[in-house]
Amino acid sequence: MVSWRITKYDPKDRDQNGVFLKESWTSFSDVGKVVDGSKVTVEDYIRVEDAYIQAVKAFFEPVKPIPVTFCDLEYMDHIEALAEMQGKYPTFYSPELLRLFTTLSDGCRLDYNQIDPLCRLILREHIWGKMMLEDKHHRMFAHFGYDYYMYLGSNHCDKQVLSKIKKTGLYIEPYRSPYL
């Protein structure tokens, strides 16, 4: 299996141990804070969040008729916390997002069009889990770590998919996920 670490962090800004050296926001909770001399806006956050979601969708696009299994589900919040966020950020917390939050279960199968709200819930630290896809031809995974680190893996390397991910502005590095 081939796997990658996908991040918003430029690898040239890492030390010899792979530690990112610049200050950067790492969570939706950083919105409104000053990080590296600039105030993090909701728009800044959404722009990066959208890039990650585009990357995950590009990764699963070649197999989109096959449902993705969501496993190792962990809830980090209660529905009341999401409802509060919806009141604060109504444009960014859609009814669809809240509905998915309440209907998820460990091992549930999700269609391609549910990847977007699922990733938003994960990136905003309301839930955690792994997206897995396995059939007789494909073995794939996508999941997130701390601080906006994402890991993708597949039994085949699709250069067109990697090219689409690069176009999002994210960085791709060969890397084995620490969450396997």
ZICOR-V364060 format. One record per pair of residues at least 4 apart in sequence whose ideal C-beta (glycine too) atoms are under 6 Angstrom apart, sorted by sequence separation. I is the first residue (numbers start at 1). GAP is how many residues later the second one is. If there is no record, write none. Layout:
BEGIN
((I GAP) (I GAP))
END
This chain:
BEGIN
((14 4) (15 4) (40 4) (46 4) (57 4) (77 4) (85 4) (86 4) (89 4) (93 4) (95 4) (104 4) (110 4) (114 4) (119 4) (145 4) (25 5) (34 5) (35 5) (121 5) (122 5) (133 5) (134 5) (14 6) (15 6) (121 6) (144 6) (33 7) (86 7) (133 7) (165 7) (13 8) (85 8) (143 8) (13 9) (31 9) (132 9) (25 10) (30 10) (142 10) (9 11) (31 11) (130 11) (131 11) (23 12) (141 12) (23 13) (130 13) (31 14) (140 14) (25 15) (82 16) (139 16) (100 17) (82 19) (97 20) (101 20) (96 21) (122 22) (79 23) (151 26) (73 33) (71 36) (143 36) (70 38) (8 40) (69 40) (70 40) (67 42) (68 42) (67 44) (64 48) (6 49) (76 49) (77 49) (76 50) (75 52) (74 54) (73 56) (72 57) (57 58) (72 58) (56 59) (70 59) (71 59) (70 61) (71 61) (53 63) (56 63) (68 63) (69 63) (68 65) (53 66) (66 67) (66 69) (49 74) (63 75) (59 83) (56 86) (59 93) (28 96) (52 98) (59 102) (58 103) (58 106) (58 107) (55 110) (55 113) (54 114) (55 115) (51 117) (51 118) (51 119) (26 121) (26 122) (8 140) (7 142) (6 144) (5 146) (4 148) (3 150) (1 152) (2 152) (1 154) (2 155) (11 160) (10 161) (8 162) (11 162) (6 164) (7 164) (6 166) (4 168) (5 168) (4 170) (5 170) (4 171) (3 173) (3 174))
END
